[in-house]
Amino acid sequence: MQDQKIEKIAAVAVNITKALVIIYLGFVEVLKIGKLLIENLDTEFDIYRKWASQNYSILKKRLEEGKVASVIEN
Protein backbone atom coordinates (compact mmCIF):
# COMPACT_ATOMS: atom_id res chain seq x y z
CA MET A 1 0.00 0.00 0.00
CA GLN A 2 2.75 2.41 0.99
CA ASP A 3 4.79 1.46 -2.08
CA GLN A 4 1.84 2.21 -4.37
CA LYS A 5 1.45 5.68 -2.87
CA ILE A 6 5.14 6.37 -3.36
CA GLU A 7 4.97 5.13 -6.95
CA LYS A 8 1.94 7.34 -7.67
CA ILE A 9 3.65 10.39 -6.12
CA ALA A 10 6.81 9.66 -8.10
CA ALA A 11 4.79 9.26 -11.31
CA VAL A 12 3.02 12.57 -10.70
CA ALA A 13 6.36 14.26 -9.98
CA VAL A 14 7.84 12.85 -13.18
CA ASN A 15 4.83 13.98 -15.22
CA ILE A 16 4.97 17.47 -13.72
CA THR A 17 8.69 17.64 -14.49
CA LYS A 18 8.06 16.53 -18.09
CA ALA A 19 5.37 19.18 -18.50
CA LEU A 20 7.64 21.89 -17.09
CA VAL A 21 10.47 20.87 -19.41
CA ILE A 22 8.15 20.94 -22.42
CA ILE A 23 6.85 24.39 -21.42
CA TYR A 24 10.40 25.67 -20.91
CA LEU A 25 11.62 24.34 -24.26
CA GLY A 26 8.56 25.80 -25.99
CA PHE A 27 9.26 29.17 -24.39
CA VAL A 28 12.90 29.05 -25.53
CA GLU A 29 11.80 28.25 -29.09
CA VAL A 30 9.31 31.13 -29.09
CA LEU A 31 12.10 33.48 -27.99
CA LYS A 32 14.38 32.19 -30.77
CA ILE A 33 11.65 32.68 -33.37
CA GLY A 34 10.97 36.17 -32.05
CA LYS A 35 14.64 37.07 -32.26
CA LEU A 36 14.85 35.82 -35.86
CA LEU A 37 11.73 37.76 -36.80
CA ILE A 38 13.14 40.95 -35.33
CA GLU A 39 16.42 40.48 -37.20
CA ASN A 40 14.64 39.80 -40.51
CA LEU A 41 12.22 42.67 -40.09
CA ASP A 42 15.03 45.02 -39.12
CA THR A 43 16.88 44.27 -42.35
CA GLU A 44 13.62 44.69 -44.29
CA PHE A 45 12.89 48.02 -42.61
CA ASP A 46 16.47 49.11 -43.24
CA ILE A 47 15.79 48.98 -46.99
CA TYR A 48 12.80 51.27 -46.54
CA ARG A 49 14.78 53.61 -44.27
CA LYS A 50 17.44 53.98 -46.95
CA TRP A 51 14.79 54.58 -49.61
CA ALA A 52 13.05 57.22 -47.46
CA SER A 53 16.37 58.90 -46.68
CA GLN A 54 17.28 59.09 -50.37
CA ASN A 55 13.88 60.50 -51.30
CA TYR A 56 14.06 63.02 -48.48
CA SER A 57 17.46 64.25 -49.63
CA ILE A 58 16.17 64.54 -53.23
CA LEU A 59 13.12 66.48 -52.02
CA LYS A 60 15.28 68.73 -49.85
CA LYS A 61 17.60 69.41 -52.81
CA ARG A 62 14.64 70.24 -55.09
CA LEU A 63 13.18 72.57 -52.48
CA GLU A 64 16.51 74.36 -52.16
CA GLU A 65 16.73 74.69 -55.94
CA GLY A 66 13.19 76.07 -55.96
CA LYS A 67 14.07 78.66 -53.33
CA VAL A 68 17.15 79.71 -55.29
CA ALA A 69 15.11 79.91 -58.48
CA SER A 70 12.44 82.04 -56.81
CA VAL A 71 15.08 84.45 -55.42
CA ILE A 72 16.70 84.80 -58.85
CA GLU A 73 13.33 85.49 -60.51
CA ASN A 74 12.50 88.30 -58.07
Order of alpha helices (4+ residues) and beta strands (2+ residues): alpha
